[in-house]
Structure formats: structure tokens, C-alpha cells
Amino acid sequence: MYHLCKDRSIKQRETFYGNYRATVFFFYNGAKIVGFKNGGHFDLRVLTVGFNPVRDGLGEEALRMLRPKFNKITVNEILEDTLPFWKKMQERGLVTDLGTVKREKDYGYIPPGPA
């Protein structure tokens, strides 16, 4: 992964998220955060820890590194099963507001049709 930072720094680049210009932050631990910057406000849409195991604190660590860069961080398009994580991050002051929540449908395994 060519964006991996070795020195606990944050690298960033601009990309598209749908039809909108977004900012991607790359963290030394493999985490990525995608969202929209607007002055001192960041509208966070995606936090991923890549291929690292979840619940190792990598997402929280990335948020701790990102928080000083913005006066306000809002999280939108929250997947319903991740809501407890985001509430905890809000309680810890790492995000300011929680926005939209997306309900997930479990499609499960769909067996192949008849041959």
C-alpha cells in the first residue's frame, strides 16, 4: 500500500466520492478516513481499518489524530451495526455530531438457481 505512513503522520489526497470531491486521510496504521472538508468542519463518510482486525483501537486512534485538524467532525451514512462505535467516539469527544444512519439488509447466502 503506497500511502501507508511509517512515521505516525497523516497523508491526504483529494478524490471523488460519488460525484463529489472528497478528501482521503491515510494513517500510518493502515486506517483511512474519507469525507468532505468545509473550512473547520469535516463531514466524515467512511472510516476503514483496511485488512487489520477490528476492535484493535485503530479507528479510534485515527480519529484522535484527525480531531485536532477540525473544529467540528460530523459522521453521516453510518451503518446501523456500527452505531455503538460512533456513539462511543462522540462520548469521547472525537466526533461532534452523528448524522444519518443507514439500515442494512442482510441478504445472506443466496444459493444458485436451478441448472
C-alpha positions as CSV (number, residue, x, y, z in Angstrom):
1,M,0.0,0.0,0.0
2,Y,1.8,3.1,-1.2
3,H,0.0,5.5,1.0
4,L,1.0,3.8,4.3
5,C,2.7,6.3,6.6
6,K,5.6,5.0,8.6
7,D,6.1,8.0,10.9
8,R,2.7,8.4,12.6
9,S,1.9,11.2,10.2
10,I,-1.3,11.7,8.2
11,K,-1.2,11.9,4.5
12,Q,-4.1,13.2,2.5
13,R,-5.3,13.4,-1.1
14,E,-8.3,14.5,-3.0
15,T,-10.6,12.0,-4.8
16,F,-14.2,11.6,-5.8
17,Y,-16.8,10.1,-3.5
18,G,-19.7,9.6,-5.9
19,N,-20.0,12.8,-7.9
20,Y,-18.4,15.0,-5.2
21,R,-14.8,16.0,-4.4
22,A,-13.7,14.3,-1.2
23,T,-10.6,14.2,1.0
24,V,-9.0,10.9,2.0
25,F,-6.7,10.8,5.0
26,F,-4.2,7.9,5.2
27,F,-2.8,6.9,8.6
28,Y,0.4,5.1,9.5
29,N,-1.6,2.1,10.9
30,G,-3.4,1.4,7.6
31,A,-6.7,3.2,8.5
32,K,-8.3,5.6,6.0
33,I,-10.9,8.2,6.6
34,V,-13.0,9.7,3.7
35,G,-15.1,12.8,3.9
36,F,-15.7,16.4,2.9
37,K,-13.8,19.4,4.2
38,N,-15.5,22.7,4.6
39,G,-13.3,25.1,6.5
40,G,-13.1,23.9,10.1
41,H,-15.8,21.3,9.5
42,F,-15.3,17.7,8.3
43,D,-18.2,15.6,7.1
44,L,-16.9,12.0,7.7
45,R,-18.4,9.3,5.4
46,V,-16.1,6.3,5.7
47,L,-13.6,5.0,8.3
48,T,-11.9,1.8,7.4
49,V,-9.0,-0.1,9.1
50,G,-8.2,-1.9,5.9
51,F,-7.2,-5.6,6.5
52,N,-6.4,-5.0,10.1
53,P,-8.6,-6.7,12.7
54,V,-11.4,-4.6,14.1
55,R,-11.6,-3.7,17.7
56,D,-7.9,-3.1,18.0
57,G,-8.4,0.6,18.5
58,L,-7.1,1.6,15.1
59,G,-10.2,3.6,14.1
60,E,-10.2,5.5,17.4
61,E,-6.5,6.2,17.0
62,A,-7.1,7.6,13.5
63,L,-9.9,9.8,14.9
64,R,-7.6,11.0,17.7
65,M,-5.1,12.1,15.1
66,L,-7.7,13.7,12.9
67,R,-9.6,15.6,15.6
68,P,-7.2,18.5,16.1
69,K,-7.4,19.4,12.4
70,F,-11.1,20.4,12.6
71,N,-13.4,22.3,14.9
72,K,-16.3,20.0,14.1
73,I,-16.5,16.5,12.8
74,T,-19.9,15.1,11.7
75,V,-20.4,11.5,10.8
76,N,-23.0,10.7,8.1
77,E,-24.1,7.5,6.3
78,I,-23.5,5.5,9.5
79,L,-24.1,1.8,9.1
80,E,-26.6,0.6,11.7
81,D,-24.4,-2.0,13.2
82,T,-21.6,0.5,13.7
83,L,-23.7,3.0,15.6
84,P,-22.4,1.9,19.1
85,F,-18.8,2.6,17.9
86,W,-19.8,6.1,16.7
87,K,-21.8,6.9,19.9
88,K,-18.7,5.9,21.9
89,M,-16.5,8.2,19.7
90,Q,-19.0,11.0,20.3
91,E,-18.9,10.5,24.1
92,R,-15.1,10.6,23.9
93,G,-15.2,13.9,22.0
94,L,-13.6,12.5,18.9
95,V,-16.7,13.4,16.7
96,T,-19.1,16.2,17.3
97,D,-22.3,15.1,15.7
98,L,-23.9,11.9,14.4
99,G,-26.0,12.3,11.3
100,T,-27.8,9.9,9.0
101,V,-28.0,6.2,9.8
102,K,-28.3,3.6,7.1
103,R,-30.3,0.5,7.8
104,E,-28.7,-2.6,6.5
105,K,-30.4,-5.6,4.9
106,D,-28.9,-9.0,5.4
107,Y,-29.1,-10.8,2.1
108,G,-27.2,-13.8,3.5
109,Y,-26.3,-16.6,1.2
110,I,-28.4,-16.9,-2.0
111,P,-28.0,-20.4,-3.5
112,P,-27.5,-20.7,-7.2
113,G,-30.6,-21.2,-9.3
114,P,-31.6,-24.4,-10.9
115,A,-29.2,-25.6,-13.6
